[in-house]
Amino acid sequence: MLQSIQHPGFVTIHEIYSDTTFYHVVYEHMPRSLQEAIGNPYLNRQRLAAIVGQLVEALVHLERMGLQHGRLSCSRILLHPSGRVKL
């Protein structure tokens, strides 16, 4: 199901595999989360508005697929140096 989510607001899944005990998911690298960025002077109102806009786009996409995130938090909102926000 995770691999069916194709949207720029979601991390790319490179691989899913399992061993005898666990499932493992290999995602694209995202260097920091919103939680880590809070307090950074770069994170001004304009940047926060852009983050919220991209976040809403991603959540609307999920809703249209009949899905919900379920555990949204600042640590799960990921920030790419390009400015892209991903879940």
C-alpha positions as CSV (number, residue, x, y, z in Angstrom):
1,M,0.0,0.0,0.0
2,L,2.8,2.5,0.8
3,Q,4.3,2.1,-2.6
4,S,1.0,3.0,-4.2
5,I,1.3,6.6,-2.9
6,Q,2.8,8.6,-5.8
7,H,2.9,12.3,-4.9
8,P,5.7,14.8,-4.4
9,G,4.6,15.3,-0.8
10,F,5.6,11.7,0.2
11,V,9.1,10.2,0.5
12,T,10.0,7.8,-2.2
13,I,10.2,4.1,-1.1
14,H,13.1,2.4,-2.6
15,E,12.6,-1.1,-1.2
16,I,10.5,-3.1,1.2
17,Y,11.7,-6.4,2.4
18,S,11.3,-8.7,5.4
19,D,13.4,-11.1,7.4
20,T,12.1,-13.8,9.8
21,T,11.0,-11.2,12.4
22,F,10.5,-7.7,10.8
23,Y,9.5,-5.8,7.7
24,H,12.1,-3.2,6.6
25,V,11.4,-0.1,4.5
26,V,14.2,1.8,2.7
27,Y,13.2,5.4,2.0
28,E,14.8,8.3,0.2
29,H,17.1,10.3,2.5
30,M,15.5,13.3,4.1
31,P,18.1,15.3,6.1
32,R,15.9,16.9,8.8
33,S,12.4,17.1,10.2
34,L,10.3,20.1,11.1
35,Q,10.9,19.4,14.7
36,E,14.6,19.8,14.2
37,A,14.1,23.1,12.3
38,I,11.9,24.8,14.9
39,G,13.8,27.7,16.3
40,N,15.9,28.2,13.2
41,P,15.8,31.8,12.0
42,Y,15.4,30.5,8.4
43,L,12.0,29.2,9.5
44,N,10.1,32.5,9.2
45,R,6.4,33.0,8.5
46,Q,6.8,32.8,4.8
47,R,8.6,29.5,5.0
48,L,6.0,28.1,7.5
49,A,3.2,29.1,5.1
50,A,4.9,27.2,2.3
51,I,5.4,24.1,4.6
52,V,1.7,24.2,5.6
53,G,0.6,24.5,2.0
54,Q,2.7,21.5,0.9
55,L,1.5,19.5,3.9
56,V,-2.1,20.2,3.1
57,E,-1.6,19.1,-0.6
58,A,-0.1,15.8,0.6
59,L,-2.9,15.2,3.1
60,V,-5.6,16.0,0.5
61,H,-3.9,13.5,-1.8
62,L,-4.1,10.8,1.0
63,E,-7.8,11.7,1.6
64,R,-8.6,11.3,-2.1
65,M,-7.0,7.8,-1.9
66,G,-9.3,6.9,1.1
67,L,-6.3,6.9,3.5
68,Q,-5.3,8.8,6.6
69,H,-1.8,9.5,8.0
70,G,-2.8,8.7,11.6
71,R,0.4,9.8,13.3
72,L,1.2,13.3,12.0
73,S,3.7,15.2,14.1
74,C,6.6,17.7,13.6
75,S,9.1,14.8,13.7
76,R,7.2,13.1,10.8
77,I,7.2,16.2,8.6
78,L,10.4,16.0,6.6
79,L,12.3,18.9,5.1
80,H,14.5,18.6,2.0
81,P,17.2,21.3,1.3
82,S,15.4,22.0,-2.0
83,G,12.5,23.4,0.0
84,R,10.2,20.3,-0.6
85,V,8.2,19.1,2.4
86,K,7.4,15.3,2.6
87,L,5.6,12.9,4.8
